[in-house]
Amino acid sequence: MNIVCLDMEGVLVPEIWIAFSEASGIPELRRTTRDEPDYDKLMRWRLGILKEHGLGLKEIQDTIATIDPLPGAKEFMDELRSITQAVILSDTFSQFAQPLMKKLGWPTLLCNELVVAPNGEITCQNTKLSTVRAFQSVGFETIAAGDSFNDLAMMRASKAGILFRSTEAIKRDNPDLPAVEEFDDLLRIIKENL
């Protein structure tokens, strides 16, 4: 049995941190996993900027409430789920994703929770790769699509990996992964690998 594993931000919805950067007027927050491969480092840096500006979860959630899925994303998800199992694997947080999942028709989402250690440190692991491996351990063959550095491991571990609306640098450094820009092409490649 197959399962398609999709990244969320940049694939199905706009990048949350870019939208928050624009809403808050803090250009440094435009940095995403397309720019920084070390997610823990990126999150520590983001949290430092939020603290410096006195911003928190409520301000981020207010911005997220204004974000809509990328054009064609809901229709893509509806068609994909009609032909195979699909799950969204994201490094985002459930506290960020809920309004977006509603707009996408409540697809299955596996992501992080905002958990802060007593010393204030947030730790993250590559949950996408460990989730793909867990699916494989119970007999699923995985097909994965994403746009950023943090998606490469799950794509490489899958029987098929697809770059979707990725950066030129990531595409150049991963020429063996098919790279597409449109949902129709993504769906075609997924179907070819089912």
Disulfide bonds with the S-S distance in Angstrom:
none
